[in-house]
Amino acid sequence: MHDDHQGRMVGIGDAELWVVERGDPGGYPLMLLHGGPGDDHHEFADYLDPLGDRYRLLLVDLRGNGRSMGSDPSTWTLPQHADDVVHLARALGLERYAVLGHSYGAFVSLQNAVDFPGQASQSIVSSGLGSVRWMADLEQKLAAFEPEDLRVQVQESWARESEVRTPEEFAQLMHDQMPWHFADPRDPRIADYEGRTSGALFSPEILQIFARAGYGGIELEDRLGEIGHPVLVLAGRHDRTCPPESAEVMAAGIRGAELEIFERSGHMTFVEEPDRYLEVVRDFLDRHSAEEETGPSASTDTAPA
């Protein structure tokens, strides 16, 4: 677990976003967008830190989430989260950068790529969707979910989402739902993951809003052709929420997109197949960030945190 001494508030106009920096401060910037809504940057724990040997990792608490402050709840929407990526990059003085979003963060990454093509130089969509239609059969999938004790646990937690009131209740929801997100519902790494992500500041208010409004209402499959920059789509073969078929449709609709399906993973690909995940992301970034670096990378006097 990391503490947050590296974190700082970054003003983007009508809000301040909490940003934790790790890795090479002079490296190519990689913005990391967490899931939820209502989770925070702790979702990634230290799993992606090995990329910091050459990349500047910027772990962001999205507006309305975690330690980010100052925003009107009426602005807690998927399009606004996508817009915030552009404003954050400007506030940080980033000319070239990549965005990696996981789960709900993948919705944000894709929305950003469609709404602002080319603003991010590369986008990585990890365990995401291009349309809510892929979530239409979640209840049927849950009805078939085994083992039975965990099925009941997940069903009861879903029912509580729109009523969650405290960060502690939210943390319990996350714990109760985690088996659903792994290919093996009794994966022993679930406990390890929960330990490594301790310290998260869960935000029940934004979860309530999104639970009642269809989790952002992503609907971009007819606009994928508007994306003109390199995109990497990542999916777990056994993901029950964001099925690999949705990733295949996404990748087919985006010019030149690359697709990687993790055959032994559910929704938590970077936890279930961490070495392969890092390998695939690094390969994509190494190839495409090298295309960006026509000159020497900008020098920096900032010491590592």
C-alpha positions in Angstrom: 0.0 0.0 0.0 1.2 3.5 -0.8 0.5 6.5 1.3 -0.4 9.7 -0.5 2.4 12.0 0.4 3.1 12.3 -3.4 -0.5 13.6 -4.0 -1.6 17.2 -4.7 -4.6 19.1 -5.7 -4.7 20.4 -9.3 -7.2 23.1 -10.2 -9.1 22.6 -13.5 -11.5 25.5 -13.3 -14.7 24.5 -11.5 -13.0 21.7 -9.5 -9.8 20.4 -8.0 -8.6 16.9 -8.8 -6.4 14.9 -6.5 -3.4 13.6 -8.5 -0.8 11.2 -7.1 2.5 11.0 -9.1 4.8 8.0 -9.3 7.5 6.8 -11.6 9.9 8.8 -13.7 9.1 12.5 -13.4 10.7 13.1 -16.8 9.0 10.1 -18.4 6.2 10.0 -20.9 3.0 10.8 -19.0 0.4 8.1 -18.4 -2.8 9.2 -16.8 -4.6 6.4 -14.8 -8.4 6.6 -14.3 -10.0 4.4 -11.7 -13.3 2.6 -11.7 -16.4 2.9 -9.6 -17.9 5.4 -9.7 -17.0 6.1 -6.1 -13.6 4.4 -5.9 -10.4 6.3 -6.1 -6.8 5.9 -7.4 -6.1 3.2 -4.8 -7.9 0.8 -7.1 -4.6 0.4 -9.0 -2.6 -0.1 -5.8 1.0 -0.8 -6.8 0.2 -3.1 -9.7 1.2 -0.7 -12.4 4.1 0.8 -10.6 6.7 -1.2 -12.7 5.8 1.0 -15.6 7.3 3.9 -13.6 10.8 2.9 -14.7 10.2 4.8 -17.9 6.7 6.4 -17.5 5.4 9.3 -15.4 2.3 7.8 -13.7 -0.5 10.2 -12.9 -3.1 8.5 -10.7 -6.2 10.7 -10.7 -9.2 10.8 -8.4 -12.1 11.7 -10.8 -14.3 14.6 -9.9 -16.7 13.6 -7.1 -14.4 10.8 -6.1 -11.8 10.2 -3.5 -10.0 13.3 -2.4 -11.0 15.5 -5.3 -12.9 18.6 -4.2 -15.0 21.6 -5.1 -17.4 20.2 -7.8 -21.2 20.5 -8.1 -22.8 17.1 -8.0 -24.8 18.1 -11.1 -21.5 17.9 -13.0 -20.8 14.3 -12.0 -21.4 12.8 -15.4 -19.5 10.7 -17.8 -19.1 13.5 -20.4 -17.8 15.9 -17.7 -15.3 13.3 -16.5 -14.0 12.9 -20.1 -13.8 16.7 -20.4 -11.8 16.9 -17.1 -9.1 14.8 -18.6 -8.4 17.5 -21.2 -8.4 20.3 -18.6 -6.2 18.3 -16.2 -3.6 17.7 -19.0 -3.6 21.4 -19.7 -3.3 22.3 -16.0 -0.3 19.9 -15.8 1.3 21.3 -19.0 1.2 18.0 -20.8 1.6 18.2 -24.6 1.7 14.5 -25.2 0.3 11.9 -22.9 -1.5 8.6 -22.8 -4.7 7.7 -20.8 -5.5 4.3 -19.3 -8.9 3.9 -17.7 -10.1 0.7 -16.0 -13.8 -0.3 -15.6 -15.7 3.0 -15.2 -12.4 4.7 -15.9 -12.4 2.8 -19.2 -15.8 4.5 -20.0 -14.1 7.8 -19.3 -11.1 7.0 -21.5 -13.3 6.0 -24.4 -15.6 9.0 -24.0 -12.5 11.2 -24.0 -11.1 9.6 -27.1 -14.4 10.1 -29.0 -15.2 13.6 -27.7 -11.7 14.9 -28.0 -9.9 12.9 -30.7 -6.2 13.4 -30.6 -6.1 15.3 -27.3 -4.7 12.2 -25.7 -2.0 10.8 -27.9 -2.9 7.2 -26.9 -5.9 5.7 -25.1 -6.1 2.4 -23.3 -9.6 1.0 -22.6 -9.3 -1.7 -19.9 -12.3 -3.8 -19.0 -14.8 -1.3 -20.5 -17.8 -1.0 -22.7 -18.9 1.0 -25.8 -22.6 0.6 -25.0 -24.8 -0.1 -22.0 -26.5 -2.8 -24.2 -23.8 -5.2 -23.0 -25.1 -4.9 -19.4 -28.7 -5.8 -20.2 -28.3 -9.4 -19.2 -26.5 -8.8 -15.9 -29.4 -10.1 -13.8 -29.5 -13.4 -15.8 -25.7 -13.8 -15.4 -26.0 -13.2 -11.7 -28.8 -15.8 -11.5 -26.4 -18.4 -12.9 -23.4 -17.2 -10.8 -21.8 -19.9 -8.7 -21.2 -20.7 -5.8 -24.6 -20.0 -4.4 -23.4 -18.3 -1.2 -21.4 -15.7 -3.2 -24.4 -15.3 -5.6 -26.6 -14.2 -2.6 -23.8 -12.0 -1.3 -23.5 -10.2 -4.7 -27.2 -9.9 -5.2 -27.7 -8.3 -1.8 -24.8 -5.8 -2.4 -26.2 -4.7 -5.8 -29.6 -4.0 -4.1 -27.8 -1.7 -1.6 -25.9 0.4 -4.1 -28.5 3.2 -4.6 -28.8 3.5 -0.8 -25.2 3.4 0.4 -24.6 6.2 2.8 -21.1 6.0 4.3 -17.6 5.1 3.1 -17.7 2.1 5.4 -20.9 0.8 3.8 -19.3 1.4 0.4 -16.2 -0.6 1.4 -18.4 -3.5 2.4 -20.1 -3.3 -1.0 -16.8 -3.5 -2.7 -15.8 -6.5 -0.6 -19.1 -8.3 -1.2 -18.9 -7.8 -5.0 -15.2 -8.6 -5.5 -15.8 -12.4 -6.2 -18.0 -11.4 -9.1 -15.1 -9.6 -10.7 -12.6 -12.4 -10.7 -12.7 -15.4 -13.1 -12.4 -17.6 -10.0 -14.9 -16.3 -7.4 -12.8 -17.8 -4.7 -9.5 -16.5 -6.1 -7.0 -16.3 -3.1 -5.6 -13.1 -4.6 -8.8 -11.2 -3.8 -7.7 -10.9 -0.2 -4.2 -9.7 -1.3 -5.8 -7.2 -3.6 -8.0 -5.8 -0.8 -4.9 -5.5 1.4 -3.0 -3.7 -1.3 -5.8 -1.2 -2.0 -6.5 -0.3 1.6 -6.6 3.5 2.2 -9.1 4.1 -0.5 -11.6 6.9 0.2 -14.9 5.7 -1.1 -17.5 8.2 -2.2 -21.1 7.0 -1.6 -22.8 10.1 -3.0 -21.5 9.6 -6.5 -22.3 5.9 -6.4 -25.9 6.7 -5.5 -26.2 9.1 -8.4 -24.8 6.7 -10.9 -26.6 3.6 -9.6 -29.9 5.4 -10.2 -28.8 6.7 -13.6 -27.4 3.6 -15.4 -23.7 4.0 -14.5 -23.0 6.9 -16.9 -25.1 5.7 -19.8 -22.2 5.0 -22.1 -23.4 4.9 -25.8 -20.5 5.3 -28.2 -20.5 2.3 -30.6 -21.8 4.5 -33.4 -19.1 7.1 -32.9 -16.0 4.9 -32.6 -14.9 5.9 -36.1 -14.3 9.4 -34.9 -11.2 8.3 -32.9 -8.0 8.8 -34.9 -5.2 8.1 -32.4 -3.9 4.7 -31.3 -6.1 2.8 -29.0 -5.5 -0.4 -27.0 -8.6 -2.4 -25.9 -8.1 -4.8 -23.0 -10.6 -7.4 -21.7 -10.9 -10.5 -19.6 -12.3 -13.6 -21.2 -14.4 -14.3 -18.1 -15.5 -10.7 -17.4 -19.2 -10.9 -16.3 -19.8 -7.2 -16.4 -17.9 -6.0 -19.5 -17.8 -9.1 -21.7 -15.0 -9.7 -24.2 -17.5 -9.5 -27.1 -18.0 -5.8 -26.3 -14.3 -5.3 -26.5 -14.2 -7.0 -29.9 -16.9 -4.7 -31.2 -15.0 -1.7 -29.8 -11.7 -2.7 -31.3 -13.4 -3.4 -34.7 -15.0 0.0 -34.7 -11.8 2.0 -34.0 -9.4 2.4 -36.9 -6.2 0.6 -36.1 -7.2 -0.4 -32.6 -5.3 -3.2 -30.9 -7.1 -5.8 -28.8 -5.8 -8.1 -26.1 -8.1 -10.6 -24.4 -6.7 -12.1 -21.2 -7.8 -15.7 -21.3 -7.5 -16.4 -17.5 -9.1 -13.2 -16.2 -12.4 -11.7 -15.3 -12.8 -8.0 -14.8 -9.6 -7.5 -12.7 -7.1 -8.2 -15.5 -4.2 -6.3 -13.9 -4.6 -8.4 -10.7 -5.4 -11.7 -12.3 -2.7 -11.7 -15.0 -0.4 -8.9 -13.8 2.8 -9.8 -15.7 0.9 -10.2 -19.0 -1.0 -7.0 -18.4 2.2 -5.0 -17.8 3.8 -6.6 -20.8 1.0 -5.6 -23.2 0.6 -2.1 -21.9 4.3 -1.5 -21.9 4.6 -2.8 -25.5 1.8 -0.5 -26.7 3.2 2.5 -24.9 6.8 1.9 -25.9 5.9 1.7 -29.6 3.5 4.6 -29.7 5.3 7.0 -27.3 8.5 6.5 -29.3 6.6 7.9 -32.3 5.8 11.0 -30.2 9.4 11.6 -29.1 10.9 13.2 -32.2 13.2 15.2 -30.0 14.6 14.7 -26.5 12.0 14.5 -23.7 11.5 17.6 -21.7 13.9 17.9 -18.9 12.7 18.3 -15.3 14.2 19.4 -12.0 11.5 17.6 -10.0 12.9 14.9 -7.7 11.0 11.6 -7.4 8.5 11.6 -4.5 
